[in-house]
Amino acid sequence: MINKKVINRAREIAQKDSFKKNPCFYIYDLRMITSKIENLKRYIPDNFSLYYSVKANPHNEIIKHMRNKTYIKGVEVASDGEQNIA
């Protein structure tokens, strides 16, 4: 369920001229991402480590969020560009 704060922010974005030129954007729920990873962590063996792949989603806030989780051991990069982002 999307809360009213997110709906209002989406409406603000949709009213901008830049949105009219490129009418798309993504909404990420960091709580849902955390929930899914915590669920995964519960079922994998203790001798496994989780890393976040910057290639999966190079959005700065998601990378920052992943780095703050103790069960994410690090980020994986595949290029200089990804290294500069991470």
HTML snippet that shows the backbone in 3Dmol.js (N, CA, C, O; Angstrom):
<script src="https://3Dmol.org/build/3Dmol-min.js"></script>
<div id="view" style="width:600px;height:400px;position:relative"></div>
<script>
const pdb = `
ATOM      1  N   MET A   1       0.838  -1.169   0.000  1.00  0.00           N
ATOM      2  CA  MET A   1       0.000   0.000   0.000  1.00  0.00           C
ATOM      3  C   MET A   1       0.893   1.245   0.000  1.00  0.00           C
ATOM      4  O   MET A   1       1.789   1.376   0.834  1.00  0.00           O
ATOM      5  N   ILE A   2       0.649   2.117  -0.905  1.00  0.00           N
ATOM      6  CA  ILE A   2       1.428   3.349  -1.003  1.00  0.00           C
ATOM      7  C   ILE A   2       0.811   4.395  -0.073  1.00  0.00           C
ATOM      8  O   ILE A   2      -0.393   4.644  -0.119  1.00  0.00           O
ATOM      9  N   ASN A   3       1.650   5.005   0.776  1.00  0.00           N
ATOM     10  CA  ASN A   3       1.104   5.987   1.714  1.00  0.00           C
ATOM     11  C   ASN A   3       0.882   7.338   1.038  1.00  0.00           C
ATOM     12  O   ASN A   3       1.354   7.577  -0.073  1.00  0.00           O
ATOM     13  N   LYS A   4       0.163   8.207   1.723  1.00  0.00           N
ATOM     14  CA  LYS A   4      -0.231   9.502   1.146  1.00  0.00           C
ATOM     15  C   LYS A   4       0.968  10.390   0.834  1.00  0.00           C
ATOM     16  O   LYS A   4       0.937  11.153  -0.132  1.00  0.00           O
ATOM     17  N   LYS A   5       2.017  10.300   1.635  1.00  0.00           N
ATOM     18  CA  LYS A   5       3.217  11.098   1.391  1.00  0.00           C
ATOM     19  C   LYS A   5       3.824  10.740   0.027  1.00  0.00           C
ATOM     20  O   LYS A   5       4.246  11.624  -0.718  1.00  0.00           O
ATOM     21  N   VAL A   6       3.865   9.463  -0.289  1.00  0.00           N
ATOM     22  CA  VAL A   6       4.403   9.005  -1.570  1.00  0.00           C
ATOM     23  C   VAL A   6       3.493   9.439  -2.715  1.00  0.00           C
ATOM     24  O   VAL A   6       3.969   9.889  -3.757  1.00  0.00           O
ATOM     25  N   ILE A   7       2.200   9.303  -2.519  1.00  0.00           N
ATOM     26  CA  ILE A   7       1.240   9.718  -3.552  1.00  0.00           C
ATOM     27  C   ILE A   7       1.374  11.214  -3.830  1.00  0.00           C
ATOM     28  O   ILE A   7       1.394  11.630  -4.988  1.00  0.00           O
ATOM     29  N   ASN A   8       1.466  12.015  -2.783  1.00  0.00           N
ATOM     30  CA  ASN A   8       1.622  13.459  -2.964  1.00  0.00           C
ATOM     31  C   ASN A   8       2.924  13.799  -3.671  1.00  0.00           C
ATOM     32  O   ASN A   8       2.952  14.683  -4.528  1.00  0.00           O
ATOM     33  N   ARG A   9       4.011  13.102  -3.319  1.00  0.00           N
ATOM     34  CA  ARG A   9       5.300  13.351  -3.977  1.00  0.00           C
ATOM     35  C   ARG A   9       5.226  12.951  -5.455  1.00  0.00           C
ATOM     36  O   ARG A   9       5.774  13.651  -6.307  1.00  0.00           O
ATOM     37  N   ALA A  10       4.569  11.857  -5.765  1.00  0.00           N
ATOM     38  CA  ALA A  10       4.407  11.429  -7.155  1.00  0.00           C
ATOM     39  C   ALA A  10       3.609  12.464  -7.944  1.00  0.00           C
ATOM     40  O   ALA A  10       3.926  12.744  -9.100  1.00  0.00           O
ATOM     41  N   ARG A  11       2.595  13.021  -7.336  1.00  0.00           N
ATOM     42  CA  ARG A  11       1.807  14.075  -7.993  1.00  0.00           C
ATOM     43  C   ARG A  11       2.655  15.310  -8.272  1.00  0.00           C
ATOM     44  O   ARG A  11       2.544  15.917  -9.337  1.00  0.00           O
ATOM     45  N   GLU A  12       3.504  15.681  -7.312  1.00  0.00           N
ATOM     46  CA  GLU A  12       4.409  16.823  -7.512  1.00  0.00           C
ATOM     47  C   GLU A  12       5.324  16.587  -8.713  1.00  0.00           C
ATOM     48  O   GLU A  12       5.510  17.465  -9.556  1.00  0.00           O
ATOM     49  N   ILE A  13       5.882  15.398  -8.770  1.00  0.00           N
ATOM     50  CA  ILE A  13       6.786  15.051  -9.881  1.00  0.00           C
ATOM     51  C   ILE A  13       6.039  15.091 -11.207  1.00  0.00           C
ATOM     52  O   ILE A  13       6.550  15.607 -12.201  1.00  0.00           O
ATOM     53  N   ALA A  14       4.832  14.546 -11.217  1.00  0.00           N
ATOM     54  CA  ALA A  14       4.048  14.468 -12.454  1.00  0.00           C
ATOM     55  C   ALA A  14       3.652  15.841 -12.987  1.00  0.00           C
ATOM     56  O   ALA A  14       3.350  15.969 -14.173  1.00  0.00           O
ATOM     57  N   GLN A  15       3.646  16.854 -12.154  1.00  0.00           N
ATOM     58  CA  GLN A  15       3.269  18.203 -12.588  1.00  0.00           C
ATOM     59  C   GLN A  15       4.448  19.002 -13.153  1.00  0.00           C
ATOM     60  O   GLN A  15       4.250  20.089 -13.696  1.00  0.00           O
ATOM     61  N   LYS A  16       5.650  18.485 -13.036  1.00  0.00           N
ATOM     62  CA  LYS A  16       6.828  19.211 -13.520  1.00  0.00           C
ATOM     63  C   LYS A  16       6.968  19.087 -15.030  1.00  0.00           C
ATOM     64  O   LYS A  16       6.564  18.085 -15.621  1.00  0.00           O
ATOM     65  N   ASP A  17       7.542  20.113 -15.646  1.00  0.00           N
ATOM     66  CA  ASP A  17       7.771  20.091 -17.093  1.00  0.00           C
ATOM     67  C   ASP A  17       8.677  18.936 -17.504  1.00  0.00           C
ATOM     68  O   ASP A  17       8.478  18.335 -18.560  1.00  0.00           O
ATOM     69  N   SER A  18       9.670  18.624 -16.675  1.00  0.00           N
ATOM     70  CA  SER A  18      10.589  17.528 -17.007  1.00  0.00           C
ATOM     71  C   SER A  18       9.848  16.194 -17.102  1.00  0.00           C
ATOM     72  O   SER A  18      10.231  15.329 -17.889  1.00  0.00           O
ATOM     73  N   PHE A  19       8.797  16.021 -16.312  1.00  0.00           N
ATOM     74  CA  PHE A  19       8.004  14.797 -16.378  1.00  0.00           C
ATOM     75  C   PHE A  19       7.224  14.723 -17.682  1.00  0.00           C
ATOM     76  O   PHE A  19       7.030  13.641 -18.236  1.00  0.00           O
ATOM     77  N   LYS A  20       6.782  15.868 -18.167  1.00  0.00           N
ATOM     78  CA  LYS A  20       6.042  15.890 -19.432  1.00  0.00           C
ATOM     79  C   LYS A  20       6.931  15.477 -20.593  1.00  0.00           C
ATOM     80  O   LYS A  20       6.453  14.900 -21.569  1.00  0.00           O
ATOM     81  N   LYS A  21       8.226  15.770 -20.493  1.00  0.00           N
ATOM     82  CA  LYS A  21       9.180  15.370 -21.533  1.00  0.00           C
ATOM     83  C   LYS A  21       9.552  13.896 -21.408  1.00  0.00           C
ATOM     84  O   LYS A  21       9.791  13.227 -22.413  1.00  0.00           O
ATOM     85  N   ASN A  22       9.602  13.396 -20.199  1.00  0.00           N
ATOM     86  CA  ASN A  22       9.967  11.998 -19.943  1.00  0.00           C
ATOM     87  C   ASN A  22       9.052  11.459 -18.844  1.00  0.00           C
ATOM     88  O   ASN A  22       9.421  11.453 -17.670  1.00  0.00           O
ATOM     89  N   PRO A  23       7.850  11.004 -19.232  1.00  0.00           N
ATOM     90  CA  PRO A  23       6.823  10.671 -18.242  1.00  0.00           C
ATOM     91  C   PRO A  23       6.991   9.304 -17.561  1.00  0.00           C
ATOM     92  O   PRO A  23       6.151   8.416 -17.707  1.00  0.00           O
ATOM     93  N   CYS A  24       8.083   9.161 -16.821  1.00  0.00           N
ATOM     94  CA  CYS A  24       8.245   7.932 -16.053  1.00  0.00           C
ATOM     95  C   CYS A  24       9.179   8.185 -14.865  1.00  0.00           C
ATOM     96  O   CYS A  24      10.035   9.068 -14.907  1.00  0.00           O
ATOM     97  N   PHE A  25       8.997   7.404 -13.824  1.00  0.00           N
ATOM     98  CA  PHE A  25       9.893   7.423 -12.677  1.00  0.00           C
ATOM     99  C   PHE A  25       9.657   6.144 -11.888  1.00  0.00           C
ATOM    100  O   PHE A  25       8.669   5.444 -12.105  1.00  0.00           O
ATOM    101  N   TYR A  26      10.557   5.848 -10.985  1.00  0.00           N
ATOM    102  CA  TYR A  26      10.467   4.644 -10.168  1.00  0.00           C
ATOM    103  C   TYR A  26      10.230   5.029  -8.721  1.00  0.00           C
ATOM    104  O   TYR A  26      10.724   6.053  -8.248  1.00  0.00           O
ATOM    105  N   ILE A  27       9.474   4.202  -8.027  1.00  0.00           N
ATOM    106  CA  ILE A  27       9.250   4.379  -6.599  1.00  0.00           C
ATOM    107  C   ILE A  27       9.802   3.133  -5.910  1.00  0.00           C
ATOM    108  O   ILE A  27       9.404   2.010  -6.221  1.00  0.00           O
ATOM    109  N   TYR A  28      10.717   3.345  -4.977  1.00  0.00           N
ATOM    110  CA  TYR A  28      11.312   2.237  -4.234  1.00  0.00           C
ATOM    111  C   TYR A  28      10.862   2.297  -2.785  1.00  0.00           C
ATOM    112  O   TYR A  28      10.827   3.371  -2.184  1.00  0.00           O
ATOM    113  N   ASP A  29      10.525   1.165  -2.233  1.00  0.00           N
ATOM    114  CA  ASP A  29      10.129   1.059  -0.837  1.00  0.00           C
ATOM    115  C   ASP A  29      11.276   0.382  -0.088  1.00  0.00           C
ATOM    116  O   ASP A  29      11.410  -0.842  -0.126  1.00  0.00           O
ATOM    117  N   LEU A  30      12.094   1.172   0.587  1.00  0.00           N
ATOM    118  CA  LEU A  30      13.262   0.628   1.274  1.00  0.00           C
ATOM    119  C   LEU A  30      12.870  -0.350   2.380  1.00  0.00           C
ATOM    120  O   LEU A  30      13.606  -1.294   2.667  1.00  0.00           O
ATOM    121  N   ARG A  31      11.719  -0.127   2.994  1.00  0.00           N
ATOM    122  CA  ARG A  31      11.261  -1.081   4.014  1.00  0.00           C
ATOM    123  C   ARG A  31      10.964  -2.441   3.385  1.00  0.00           C
ATOM    124  O   ARG A  31      11.267  -3.478   3.975  1.00  0.00           O
ATOM    125  N   MET A  32      10.377  -2.439   2.195  1.00  0.00           N
ATOM    126  CA  MET A  32      10.073  -3.701   1.520  1.00  0.00           C
ATOM    127  C   MET A  32      11.370  -4.393   1.080  1.00  0.00           C
ATOM    128  O   MET A  32      11.496  -5.611   1.208  1.00  0.00           O
ATOM    129  N   ILE A  33      12.321  -3.628   0.568  1.00  0.00           N
ATOM    130  CA  ILE A  33      13.615  -4.192   0.191  1.00  0.00           C
ATOM    131  C   ILE A  33      14.265  -4.850   1.407  1.00  0.00           C
ATOM    132  O   ILE A  33      14.760  -5.974   1.324  1.00  0.00           O
ATOM    133  N   THR A  34      14.258  -4.145   2.528  1.00  0.00           N
ATOM    134  CA  THR A  34      14.836  -4.682   3.763  1.00  0.00           C
ATOM    135  C   THR A  34      14.120  -5.958   4.192  1.00  0.00           C
ATOM    136  O   THR A  34      14.762  -6.936   4.574  1.00  0.00           O
ATOM    137  N   SER A  35      12.813  -5.948   4.131  1.00  0.00           N
ATOM    138  CA  SER A  35      12.025  -7.119   4.516  1.00  0.00           C
ATOM    139  C   SER A  35      12.378  -8.337   3.658  1.00  0.00           C
ATOM    140  O   SER A  35      12.530  -9.440   4.182  1.00  0.00           O
ATOM    141  N   LYS A  36      12.506  -8.144   2.359  1.00  0.00           N
ATOM    142  CA  LYS A  36      12.828  -9.254   1.459  1.00  0.00           C
ATOM    143  C   LYS A  36      14.222  -9.809   1.745  1.00  0.00           C
ATOM    144  O   LYS A  36      14.429 -11.022   1.728  1.00  0.00           O
ATOM    145  N   ILE A  37      15.174  -8.916   2.006  1.00  0.00           N
ATOM    146  CA  ILE A  37      16.540  -9.365   2.290  1.00  0.00           C
ATOM    147  C   ILE A  37      16.603 -10.084   3.637  1.00  0.00           C
ATOM    148  O   ILE A  37      17.285 -11.100   3.769  1.00  0.00           O
ATOM    149  N   GLU A  38      15.900  -9.562   4.625  1.00  0.00           N
ATOM    150  CA  GLU A  38      15.873 -10.229   5.930  1.00  0.00           C
ATOM    151  C   GLU A  38      15.265 -11.618   5.819  1.00  0.00           C
ATOM    152  O   GLU A  38      15.728 -12.555   6.469  1.00  0.00           O
ATOM    153  N   ASN A  39      14.240 -11.750   5.008  1.00  0.00           N
ATOM    154  CA  ASN A  39      13.622 -13.056   4.775  1.00  0.00           C
ATOM    155  C   ASN A  39      14.618 -14.000   4.101  1.00  0.00           C
ATOM    156  O   ASN A  39      14.741 -15.158   4.499  1.00  0.00           O
ATOM    157  N   LEU A  40      15.319 -13.517   3.096  1.00  0.00           N
ATOM    158  CA  LEU A  40      16.333 -14.326   2.424  1.00  0.00           C
ATOM    159  C   LEU A  40      17.411 -14.756   3.417  1.00  0.00           C
ATOM    160  O   LEU A  40      17.801 -15.923   3.443  1.00  0.00           O
ATOM    161  N   LYS A  41      17.885 -13.835   4.221  1.00  0.00           N
ATOM    162  CA  LYS A  41      18.937 -14.116   5.197  1.00  0.00           C
ATOM    163  C   LYS A  41      18.523 -15.216   6.165  1.00  0.00           C
ATOM    164  O   LYS A  41      19.358 -16.017   6.585  1.00  0.00           O
ATOM    165  N   ARG A  42      17.250 -15.262   6.522  1.00  0.00           N
ATOM    166  CA  ARG A  42      16.754 -16.301   7.431  1.00  0.00           C
ATOM    167  C   ARG A  42      16.915 -17.703   6.873  1.00  0.00           C
ATOM    168  O   ARG A  42      17.066 -18.657   7.636  1.00  0.00           O
ATOM    169  N   TYR A  43      16.884 -17.844   5.549  1.00  0.00           N
ATOM    170  CA  TYR A  43      16.861 -19.167   4.938  1.00  0.00           C
ATOM    171  C   TYR A  43      18.170 -19.604   4.305  1.00  0.00           C
ATOM    172  O   TYR A  43      18.279 -20.749   3.868  1.00  0.00           O
ATOM    173  N   ILE A  44      19.153 -18.740   4.243  1.00  0.00           N
ATOM    174  CA  ILE A  44      20.426 -19.165   3.664  1.00  0.00           C
ATOM    175  C   ILE A  44      21.351 -19.647   4.782  1.00  0.00           C
ATOM    176  O   ILE A  44      21.240 -19.192   5.921  1.00  0.00           O
ATOM    177  N   PRO A  45      22.255 -20.559   4.459  1.00  0.00           N
ATOM    178  CA  PRO A  45      23.180 -21.074   5.488  1.00  0.00           C
ATOM    179  C   PRO A  45      24.066 -19.960   6.058  1.00  0.00           C
ATOM    180  O   PRO A  45      24.312 -18.950   5.399  1.00  0.00           O
ATOM    181  N   ASP A  46      24.533 -20.159   7.274  1.00  0.00           N
ATOM    182  CA  ASP A  46      25.369 -19.170   7.951  1.00  0.00           C
ATOM    183  C   ASP A  46      26.689 -18.910   7.231  1.00  0.00           C
ATOM    184  O   ASP A  46      27.283 -17.844   7.392  1.00  0.00           O
ATOM    185  N   ASN A  47      27.148 -19.872   6.442  1.00  0.00           N
ATOM    186  CA  ASN A  47      28.439 -19.690   5.764  1.00  0.00           C
ATOM    187  C   ASN A  47      28.294 -18.955   4.423  1.00  0.00           C
ATOM    188  O   ASN A  47      29.240 -18.941   3.635  1.00  0.00           O
ATOM    189  N   PHE A  48      27.153 -18.355   4.151  1.00  0.00           N
ATOM    190  CA  PHE A  48      26.933 -17.542   2.959  1.00  0.00           C
ATOM    191  C   PHE A  48      26.964 -16.071   3.337  1.00  0.00           C
ATOM    192  O   PHE A  48      26.536 -15.693   4.428  1.00  0.00           O
ATOM    193  N   SER A  49      27.470 -15.251   2.441  1.00  0.00           N
ATOM    194  CA  SER A  49      27.480 -13.803   2.646  1.00  0.00           C
ATOM    195  C   SER A  49      26.665 -13.140   1.550  1.00  0.00           C
ATOM    196  O   SER A  49      26.655 -13.599   0.407  1.00  0.00           O
ATOM    197  N   LEU A  50      25.987 -12.067   1.900  1.00  0.00           N
ATOM    198  CA  LEU A  50      25.203 -11.314   0.927  1.00  0.00           C
ATOM    199  C   LEU A  50      25.949 -10.043   0.529  1.00  0.00           C
ATOM    200  O   LEU A  50      26.475  -9.321   1.376  1.00  0.00           O
ATOM    201  N   TYR A  51      25.984  -9.788  -0.765  1.00  0.00           N
ATOM    202  CA  TYR A  51      26.559  -8.571  -1.321  1.00  0.00           C
ATOM    203  C   TYR A  51      25.516  -7.933  -2.221  1.00  0.00           C
ATOM    204  O   TYR A  51      24.682  -8.630  -2.801  1.00  0.00           O
ATOM    205  N   TYR A  52      25.558  -6.620  -2.341  1.00  0.00           N
ATOM    206  CA  TYR A  52      24.631  -5.927  -3.226  1.00  0.00           C
ATOM    207  C   TYR A  52      25.336  -5.621  -4.534  1.00  0.00           C
ATOM    208  O   TYR A  52      26.442  -5.080  -4.533  1.00  0.00           O
ATOM    209  N   SER A  53      24.713  -5.958  -5.639  1.00  0.00           N
ATOM    210  CA  SER A  53      25.265  -5.679  -6.960  1.00  0.00           C
ATOM    211  C   SER A  53      24.819  -4.297  -7.418  1.00  0.00           C
ATOM    212  O   SER A  53      23.626  -4.046  -7.590  1.00  0.00           O
ATOM    213  N   VAL A  54      25.778  -3.409  -7.612  1.00  0.00           N
ATOM    214  CA  VAL A  54      25.463  -2.066  -8.076  1.00  0.00           C
ATOM    215  C   VAL A  54      24.789  -2.124  -9.443  1.00  0.00           C
ATOM    216  O   VAL A  54      23.946  -1.283  -9.758  1.00  0.00           O
ATOM    217  N   LYS A  55      25.157  -3.109 -10.253  1.00  0.00           N
ATOM    218  CA  LYS A  55      24.544  -3.258 -11.568  1.00  0.00           C
ATOM    219  C   LYS A  55      23.032  -3.497 -11.448  1.00  0.00           C
ATOM    220  O   LYS A  55      22.273  -3.086 -12.326  1.00  0.00           O
ATOM    221  N   ALA A  56      22.596  -4.149 -10.383  1.00  0.00           N
ATOM    222  CA  ALA A  56      21.162  -4.430 -10.197  1.00  0.00           C
ATOM    223  C   ALA A  56      20.352  -3.148 -10.106  1.00  0.00           C
ATOM    224  O   ALA A  56      19.255  -3.052 -10.657  1.00  0.00           O
ATOM    225  N   ASN A  57      20.901  -2.171  -9.409  1.00  0.00           N
ATOM    226  CA  ASN A  57      20.227  -0.878  -9.293  1.00  0.00           C
ATOM    227  C   ASN A  57      21.223   0.124  -8.717  1.00  0.00           C
ATOM    228  O   ASN A  57      21.515   0.085  -7.522  1.00  0.00           O
ATOM    229  N   PRO A  58      21.748   1.020  -9.553  1.00  0.00           N
ATOM    230  CA  PRO A  58      22.777   1.946  -9.091  1.00  0.00           C
ATOM    231  C   PRO A  58      22.256   3.214  -8.419  1.00  0.00           C
ATOM    232  O   PRO A  58      22.983   4.203  -8.321  1.00  0.00           O
ATOM    233  N   HIS A  59      21.031   3.196  -7.965  1.00  0.00           N
ATOM    234  CA  HIS A  59      20.454   4.373  -7.310  1.00  0.00           C
ATOM    235  C   HIS A  59      21.190   4.622  -5.983  1.00  0.00           C
ATOM    236  O   HIS A  59      21.326   3.712  -5.166  1.00  0.00           O
ATOM    237  N   ASN A  60      21.658   5.852  -5.776  1.00  0.00           N
ATOM    238  CA  ASN A  60      22.473   6.190  -4.601  1.00  0.00           C
ATOM    239  C   ASN A  60      21.806   5.853  -3.277  1.00  0.00           C
ATOM    240  O   ASN A  60      22.461   5.337  -2.372  1.00  0.00           O
ATOM    241  N   GLU A  61      20.529   6.134  -3.152  1.00  0.00           N
ATOM    242  CA  GLU A  61      19.852   5.884  -1.878  1.00  0.00           C
ATOM    243  C   GLU A  61      19.752   4.388  -1.580  1.00  0.00           C
ATOM    244  O   GLU A  61      19.820   3.981  -0.421  1.00  0.00           O
ATOM    245  N   ILE A  62      19.593   3.576  -2.614  1.00  0.00           N
ATOM    246  CA  ILE A  62      19.526   2.130  -2.399  1.00  0.00           C
ATOM    247  C   ILE A  62      20.895   1.602  -2.000  1.00  0.00           C
ATOM    248  O   ILE A  62      21.001   0.779  -1.091  1.00  0.00           O
ATOM    249  N   ILE A  63      21.944   2.066  -2.670  1.00  0.00           N
ATOM    250  CA  ILE A  63      23.300   1.645  -2.305  1.00  0.00           C
ATOM    251  C   ILE A  63      23.599   2.042  -0.858  1.00  0.00           C
ATOM    252  O   ILE A  63      24.121   1.236  -0.088  1.00  0.00           O
ATOM    253  N   LYS A  64      23.274   3.258  -0.496  1.00  0.00           N
ATOM    254  CA  LYS A  64      23.484   3.735   0.874  1.00  0.00           C
ATOM    255  C   LYS A  64      22.699   2.880   1.869  1.00  0.00           C
ATOM    256  O   LYS A  64      23.212   2.516   2.927  1.00  0.00           O
ATOM    257  N   HIS A  65      21.474   2.570   1.527  1.00  0.00           N
ATOM    258  CA  HIS A  65      20.622   1.742   2.392  1.00  0.00           C
ATOM    259  C   HIS A  65      21.249   0.367   2.585  1.00  0.00           C
ATOM    260  O   HIS A  65      21.293  -0.146   3.703  1.00  0.00           O
ATOM    261  N   MET A  66      21.730  -0.229   1.505  1.00  0.00           N
ATOM    262  CA  MET A  66      22.329  -1.562   1.585  1.00  0.00           C
ATOM    263  C   MET A  66      23.606  -1.555   2.422  1.00  0.00           C
ATOM    264  O   MET A  66      23.858  -2.489   3.184  1.00  0.00           O
ATOM    265  N   ARG A  67      24.390  -0.530   2.282  1.00  0.00           N
ATOM    266  CA  ARG A  67      25.644  -0.448   3.053  1.00  0.00           C
ATOM    267  C   ARG A  67      25.384  -0.336   4.548  1.00  0.00           C
ATOM    268  O   ARG A  67      26.240  -0.708   5.351  1.00  0.00           O
ATOM    269  N   ASN A  68      24.230   0.164   4.928  1.00  0.00           N
ATOM    270  CA  ASN A  68      23.906   0.326   6.344  1.00  0.00           C
ATOM    271  C   ASN A  68      23.342  -0.938   6.981  1.00  0.00           C
ATOM    272  O   ASN A  68      23.073  -0.950   8.182  1.00  0.00           O
ATOM    273  N   LYS A  69      23.159  -1.986   6.211  1.00  0.00           N
ATOM    274  CA  LYS A  69      22.634  -3.239   6.747  1.00  0.00           C
ATOM    275  C   LYS A  69      23.793  -4.155   7.113  1.00  0.00           C
ATOM    276  O   LYS A  69      24.665  -4.420   6.285  1.00  0.00           O
ATOM    277  N   THR A  70      23.804  -4.640   8.354  1.00  0.00           N
ATOM    278  CA  THR A  70      24.925  -5.462   8.827  1.00  0.00           C
ATOM    279  C   THR A  70      25.032  -6.792   8.086  1.00  0.00           C
ATOM    280  O   THR A  70      26.123  -7.355   7.996  1.00  0.00           O
ATOM    281  N   TYR A  71      23.940  -7.298   7.563  1.00  0.00           N
ATOM    282  CA  TYR A  71      23.977  -8.582   6.874  1.00  0.00           C
ATOM    283  C   TYR A  71      24.395  -8.457   5.410  1.00  0.00           C
ATOM    284  O   TYR A  71      24.584  -9.473   4.742  1.00  0.00           O
ATOM    285  N   ILE A  72      24.542  -7.246   4.903  1.00  0.00           N
ATOM    286  CA  ILE A  72      25.098  -7.034   3.569  1.00  0.00           C
ATOM    287  C   ILE A  72      26.587  -6.782   3.766  1.00  0.00           C
ATOM    288  O   ILE A  72      26.979  -5.772   4.349  1.00  0.00           O
ATOM    289  N   LYS A  73      27.413  -7.699   3.281  1.00  0.00           N
ATOM    290  CA  LYS A  73      28.854  -7.642   3.554  1.00  0.00           C
ATOM    291  C   LYS A  73      29.586  -6.618   2.697  1.00  0.00           C
ATOM    292  O   LYS A  73      30.714  -6.239   3.012  1.00  0.00           O
ATOM    293  N   GLY A  74      28.955  -6.165   1.614  1.00  0.00           N
ATOM    294  CA  GLY A  74      29.586  -5.173   0.758  1.00  0.00           C
ATOM    295  C   GLY A  74      28.811  -5.010  -0.529  1.00  0.00           C
ATOM    296  O   GLY A  74      27.729  -5.573  -0.699  1.00  0.00           O
ATOM    297  N   VAL A  75      29.382  -4.228  -1.439  1.00  0.00           N
ATOM    298  CA  VAL A  75      28.771  -4.048  -2.747  1.00  0.00           C
ATOM    299  C   VAL A  75      29.696  -4.628  -3.805  1.00  0.00           C
ATOM    300  O   VAL A  75      30.918  -4.613  -3.661  1.00  0.00           O
ATOM    301  N   GLU A  76      29.096  -5.133  -4.858  1.00  0.00           N
ATOM    302  CA  GLU A  76      29.839  -5.739  -5.961  1.00  0.00           C
ATOM    303  C   GLU A  76      29.743  -4.803  -7.147  1.00  0.00           C
ATOM    304  O   GLU A  76      28.653  -4.356  -7.506  1.00  0.00           O
ATOM    305  N   VAL A  77      30.884  -4.503  -7.761  1.00  0.00           N
ATOM    306  CA  VAL A  77      30.907  -3.642  -8.934  1.00  0.00           C
ATOM    307  C   VAL A  77      31.571  -4.377 -10.086  1.00  0.00           C
ATOM    308  O   VAL A  77      32.395  -5.266  -9.869  1.00  0.00           O
ATOM    309  N   ALA A  78      31.214  -4.009 -11.308  1.00  0.00           N
ATOM    310  CA  ALA A  78      31.763  -4.675 -12.482  1.00  0.00           C
ATOM    311  C   ALA A  78      32.452  -3.709 -13.438  1.00  0.00           C
ATOM    312  O   ALA A  78      32.896  -4.113 -14.513  1.00  0.00           O
ATOM    313  N   SER A  79      32.545  -2.438 -13.056  1.00  0.00           N
ATOM    314  CA  SER A  79      33.176  -1.458 -13.960  1.00  0.00           C
ATOM    315  C   SER A  79      33.652  -0.265 -13.151  1.00  0.00           C
ATOM    316  O   SER A  79      33.275  -0.085 -11.994  1.00  0.00           O
ATOM    317  N   ASP A  80      34.492   0.548 -13.786  1.00  0.00           N
ATOM    318  CA  ASP A  80      34.947   1.787 -13.143  1.00  0.00           C
ATOM    319  C   ASP A  80      33.767   2.705 -12.845  1.00  0.00           C
ATOM    320  O   ASP A  80      33.721   3.348 -11.797  1.00  0.00           O
ATOM    321  N   GLY A  81      32.813   2.761 -13.773  1.00  0.00           N
ATOM    322  CA  GLY A  81      31.634   3.598 -13.561  1.00  0.00           C
ATOM    323  C   GLY A  81      30.852   3.182 -12.321  1.00  0.00           C
ATOM    324  O   GLY A  81      30.422   4.032 -11.541  1.00  0.00           O
ATOM    325  N   GLU A  82      30.670   1.883 -12.138  1.00  0.00           N
ATOM    326  CA  GLU A  82      29.983   1.398 -10.952  1.00  0.00           C
ATOM    327  C   GLU A  82      30.808   1.662  -9.694  1.00  0.00           C
ATOM    328  O   GLU A  82      30.254   1.961  -8.637  1.00  0.00           O
ATOM    329  N   GLN A  83      32.114   1.552  -9.806  1.00  0.00           N
ATOM    330  CA  GLN A  83      32.991   1.840  -8.663  1.00  0.00           C
ATOM    331  C   GLN A  83      32.852   3.300  -8.248  1.00  0.00           C
ATOM    332  O   GLN A  83      32.854   3.609  -7.057  1.00  0.00           O
ATOM    333  N   ASN A  84      32.734   4.190  -9.213  1.00  0.00           N
ATOM    334  CA  ASN A  84      32.573   5.613  -8.909  1.00  0.00           C
ATOM    335  C   ASN A  84      31.238   5.902  -8.235  1.00  0.00           C
ATOM    336  O   ASN A  84      31.140   6.817  -7.417  1.00  0.00           O
ATOM    337  N   ILE A  85      30.213   5.130  -8.574  1.00  0.00           N
ATOM    338  CA  ILE A  85      28.892   5.296  -7.962  1.00  0.00           C
ATOM    339  C   ILE A  85      28.908   4.771  -6.529  1.00  0.00           C
ATOM    340  O   ILE A  85      28.400   5.413  -5.611  1.00  0.00           O
ATOM    341  N   ALA A  86      29.503   3.590  -6.358  1.00  0.00           N
ATOM    342  CA  ALA A  86      29.505   2.917  -5.053  1.00  0.00           C
ATOM    343  C   ALA A  86      30.478   3.583  -4.125  1.00  0.00           C
ATOM    344  O   ALA A  86      30.624   3.162  -2.978  1.00  0.00           O
TER     345      ALA A  86
END
`;
const viewer = $3Dmol.createViewer("view");
viewer.addModel(pdb, "pdb");
viewer.setStyle({}, {cartoon: {color: "spectrum"}});
viewer.zoomTo();
viewer.render();
</script>
